[in-house]
Amino acid sequence: MQWLATKAVAMGPTHDTAALRKVLMGPMLAEWTKHVQTAKRRGRVWQYGVDAVRVERVVRPSSVLLSFPPALVSLIVKHGT
């Protein structure tokens, strides 16, 4: 759930990317930093709400497949003017 909380802060109204460095590295860190910068520039805010997450499979320590039941994930995109 740390990733979800971090993503919520980064893509939220503050667009704070500081915590991304605690959960991502290398190309994924660069990719998500770019996503956040683009959202900020376009005035977009993403609000995440997850009630349940199920670990489907751990492929290796750094790769985990998660499933989010559609009814339990809410996503709101707000466009700025």
C-alpha positions in Angstrom: 0.0 0.0 0.0 3.0 2.3 0.3 3.1 2.6 -3.5 -0.6 3.6 -3.6 -0.1 6.3 -0.9 3.0 7.6 -2.6 1.3 7.7 -6.0 -1.8 9.5 -4.5 0.5 12.3 -3.1 2.5 12.6 -6.3 -0.5 12.8 -8.6 -2.6 14.8 -6.1 -3.0 18.5 -5.7 0.5 19.1 -4.4 2.2 17.0 -7.1 4.9 16.2 -4.5 7.4 13.7 -6.0 9.8 13.5 -3.0 8.4 10.1 -1.8 8.7 8.5 -5.3 12.4 8.1 -4.6 11.6 5.9 -1.6 9.5 3.3 -3.7 10.9 3.6 -7.2 14.3 3.7 -8.9 15.9 3.9 -12.3 13.7 4.1 -15.3 10.5 3.7 -13.3 11.4 6.7 -11.1 12.1 8.8 -14.2 8.8 7.6 -15.9 6.6 8.5 -12.9 8.4 11.8 -12.3 7.6 12.7 -15.9 3.9 11.6 -15.4 3.7 13.9 -12.4 5.3 16.8 -14.1 3.0 16.4 -17.1 -0.1 16.3 -14.8 1.0 19.4 -13.0 1.7 21.3 -16.2 -1.7 20.3 -17.5 -3.5 21.1 -14.3 -4.6 17.5 -13.7 -5.2 16.0 -10.3 -5.7 12.3 -9.8 -7.4 11.1 -6.6 -7.0 7.4 -5.8 -9.1 5.4 -3.3 -8.4 1.7 -2.8 -10.3 -0.4 -0.3 -8.6 -3.7 -1.1 -5.5 -5.1 -2.8 -4.7 -8.7 -3.4 -1.2 -10.0 -4.1 -1.5 -12.4 -7.1 2.1 -13.4 -7.5 5.6 -12.5 -6.5 7.9 -13.1 -9.5 11.0 -11.9 -7.8 11.6 -9.6 -4.8 11.2 -6.4 -6.9 8.3 -7.5 -9.1 4.8 -8.1 -7.7 1.6 -8.6 -9.6 -1.4 -7.0 -7.7 -5.1 -7.1 -8.6 -7.5 -4.4 -7.8 -11.2 -5.4 -8.0 -12.9 -2.8 -10.2 -15.6 -2.0 -7.7 -13.0 -1.2 -5.1 -10.9 1.3 -7.1 -12.0 4.9 -7.6 -10.2 7.3 -9.8 -11.1 10.9 -10.3 -9.3 13.1 -12.8 -9.8 16.9 -12.5 -8.7 19.1 -15.4 -7.6 22.6 -14.6 -8.5 25.6 -16.7 
